Amino acid sequence: MSGRERPEDLTGRARIRDAALLQFAELGLRGATIRGIAKAAGVSPALVQHHYGTKEALRRACDEHVIEVIREVKQEALSGGMANPGFMAIAVRTALPIQRYVARALTDDSEAARALFDDAVEFSEEVLSRGSPGMSEPQTDDLHAYATVLTAMNFGLIVLHEHLSRTLGGDVLKGDGYPRMALAMMDVYDDRLLTPELSEQARTALKSMLAKGGTPPHEENR
């Protein structure tokens, strides 16, 4: 993410894709139309169909682009990008349409939403397993579950962005509300709310449930 546009971003195909991201985010797959996307992109409906064929194919292209951008931003952030003062501003500006798209997509029970979530889990697990500068090794014996819950927590902030924005007094998907939310996230990651004793008690109880097939203690004698 250098802040400069890539060559493809100068093409009509990319303009159509970016317009579609916003239309799908605002209206959903059912509400968005080829005609509406074409109008937002400043092109003809015929050109949209020429490049992508159908609305469903355009949605798949948006999914692929979103996954690529999420991976790219996370990878650059973990590779030292956070040390660059301009990185955060560029990342927020680039991520805004992506986050709005993700917020809408993840509320749909669709193949696209499942693929998006699963890919994010896979990427998180990959990063956690190989390590990265500035990150400690996860203290877990179930890395897949760790990566899955971490992904759900991060995506949950996006899906619930309207509630977060209302309670924090600023749009968390834009520059005015994002820093406060992100700082709170850093505090949560850095904090250890449970004492070692309480944490061990909870872990022991949960591992006992897991060994018994996930049966809650109060259900055992029924």
Rosetta blueprint (number, residue, H / E / L):
1 M L
2 S L
3 G L
4 R L
5 E L
6 R L
7 P H
8 E H
9 D H
10 L H
11 T L
12 G H
13 R H
14 A H
15 R H
16 I H
17 R H
18 D H
19 A H
20 A H
21 L H
22 L H
23 Q H
24 F H
25 A H
26 E H
27 L H
28 G H
29 L H
30 R H
31 G H
32 A L
33 T L
34 I H
35 R H
36 G H
37 I H
38 A H
39 K H
40 A H
41 A H
42 G L
43 V L
44 S L
45 P H
46 A H
47 L H
48 V H
49 Q H
50 H H
51 H H
52 Y H
53 G L
54 T L
55 K H
56 E H
57 A H
58 L H
59 R H
60 R H
61 A H
62 C H
63 D H
64 E H
65 H H
66 V H
67 I H
68 E H
69 V H
70 I H
71 R H
72 E H
73 V H
74 K H
75 Q H
76 E H
77 A H
78 L H
79 S L
80 G L
81 G H
82 M H
83 A H
84 N L
85 P L
86 G L
87 F H
88 M H
89 A H
90 I H
91 A H
92 V H
93 R H
94 T H
95 A H
96 L H
97 P H
98 I H
99 Q H
100 R H
101 Y H
102 V H
103 A H
104 R H
105 A H
106 L L
107 T L
108 D L
109 D L
110 S L
111 E H
112 A H
113 A H
114 R H
115 A H
116 L H
117 F H
118 D H
119 D H
120 A H
121 V H
122 E H
123 F H
124 S H
125 E H
126 E H
127 V H
128 L H
129 S H
130 R H
131 G L
132 S L
133 P L
134 G L
135 M L
136 S L
137 E L
138 P L
139 Q L
140 T L
141 D L
142 D L
143 L H
144 H H
145 A H
146 Y H
147 A H
148 T H
149 V H
150 L H
151 T H
152 A H
153 M H
154 N H
155 F H
156 G H
157 L H
158 I H
159 V H
160 L L
161 H H
162 E H
163 H H
164 L H
165 S H
166 R H
167 T H
168 L H
169 G L
170 G L
171 D L
172 V L
173 L L
174 K L
175 G L
176 D L
177 G L
178 Y H
179 P H
180 R H
181 M H
182 A H
183 L H
184 A H
185 M H
186 M H
187 D H
188 V H
189 Y H
190 D H
191 D L
192 R L
193 L L
194 L L
195 T L
196 P H
197 E H
198 L H
199 S H
200 E H
201 Q H
202 A H
203 R H
204 T H
205 A H
206 L H
207 K H
208 S H
209 M H
210 L H
211 A H
212 K L
213 G L
214 G L
215 T L
216 P L
217 P H
218 H H
219 E H
220 E L
221 N L
222 R L
